[in-house]
Amino acid sequence: MQRTQFAGMACSIARTLDVIGEPWSPLILRDVYVGINRFDQLQADLGISRKVLAQRLAWLVEQGVMQRRQYSDRPPRHEYTLTAKGQELCDLLLVMVGWGDRWTAGDAGPPVLYRHHACGEIAHAELHCSHCDRPMRATDVDVLPGPGSAPPEPATA
């Protein structure tokens, strides 16, 4: 099955999905973020086929989200680490966690808690305006064309 390519769309959501929209990719990112960074560890934790894992890791490396680093010569073994680009994608995962904890955790509650390094408290990610620092939700913004938006299609008669 051929994967749909979204990279050419004039949409930041589509372009992000082009990088991590395949369902295994965010889970691989999550695992590497928490320190599960060797192929066999990833495969065991996720229960993913070796072929699919190899393909997803190669894609994430190609996209500059992860880097592959050799940690053993005999036998040759590699581990995966997040690049700066990949670390920023983990910020997106924290927002997804908040939604999942609120709407899918059920009575058991969230499966994982996050302690903020700066204050030492258990916390969750919240969106704030980069200009005024007030909370920012989808209902608080207007969506306007940006400098990279697609030009309008010419009218046809």
N, C-alpha and C positions, 0 to 999 in steps of 0.2 A: 504494500500500500504506500503510495507516494504521500509525503508530508506536505501540507499546504504551507507555502512561504508567505509570511506577512511582512518581511523586512522592507519591501518596497512601498508599503502603504504610508500615507502621510498621517500617521497616528502613532503616538508614543505607546499606547496600550498594545496595539498590534505588533509594533517592533519589539516590545518587551516579551510578548507571547512568542514571537519568533525565536527568541533565545531560550525561554524557560517554559513555554506553553505545553510541552509534552509532559504528561502527568508524573513521570519519574523524576524529572529535572529538579523541581522544588524539594523533593524528598532527598535526593542526592545532595543538594545544597545544604539542607538541614543537617544531614549526617556529617558532612565535612565541617560545617560550622561548629558542631558540638564535639569534634575531635575524632570522628570515625573517618579516617582518610586513606586507608589502604584498600585495594581492590577486594581482597577476600573478606575484609571486615564489612565493607559496604554491601557486598553480595549476600553475606550471611544476615546482616541486619535487615535488609530490605526484602530478601527472598526473590530478588529479581534474577532473570536469567543472565548468565555471564555475557552472552552476545549483546543483549540489550544494554546492560551496564557499560560494556566497552564502547558501544556506539554513543551512549549519552555522555560518558566522560570525554570521549574524543570531541564531541560537539561543544561541550562546555569549555574545554581547553581551547578549541578553535575560536570560540566567541570571546575569549579573553576573560572568562568568569573564574576559571580555575587554571592552575598551572600544575604540571606533572613534574615531580622531582624524584630522582633516583636516590634511594636510601641504602641500597645494598648492591655490591658488585657481584657476589657469588652466593646464590644466583642473582641475576639482575632483578631488582624489585623496585617498584615506584609507589609513591604516595601522592595524594592530591591536596593542594592547599588553595584557599581562596585568594584571588587577587583583590585589589582595591575595588574593582568593578563587582566582583562577587560578594565582597563584604557589604556593599551598598544594596545588593539584591537581598541580603539577609534582613535589611531594614524592612523591605517589602514583606518578607515572611513574618516579621513581628506584627505587622498590621493584619495579616491573614490569621495569625494566631488569635488576636483579639476578637475577630469576627467568629472564628471557630469556637473559642471558649464561650462566647455569649450564646451562640445559636446551635451548637452541635455537641457540647460537652455532656449534657444530660445531668442527672442527679448526682453522678459521681464527681462532677466538677472537672476543672482543667487537668489534663494529664501531666502538665509541666508548669512549673512556676519560674519566674524570671526575677533575679535580684539585680537591681541597678547598682553598678560599681560606684557611682558618685555618692549615693546616699546610703547604700547598704540595705535598702528596703525592697520588699517584693512589690513589683509594679507591673504595669502594662504600657505598651506604646500608645501614644495619642498623637493625632495630627494637630499641628499648630501652624498658623500663618507665619511665613518667613518675614513678613513686614511688621506686623503688629503683635505677634506672639499669642494672639487669641486662638481659642479652639477653631478648627476648620473642618467642616464636614461637607459632603457633596451638596447638601441643601443650602450651604452658605456661600456658594460660588456661582458666578455666571461663566459659561464657557464661551470664549471669544476666539476668533481666528488668530493664530500666531504667525510669526515670520516664516515658518516652515510649512504652513498649510498649503494644501493643493490648490492650484488656481481653479476658478469655477469653470465648469464645462461650457463650451460655446453653445448658444441656443441654436436649435435646428428648426427649420420651417416645416 
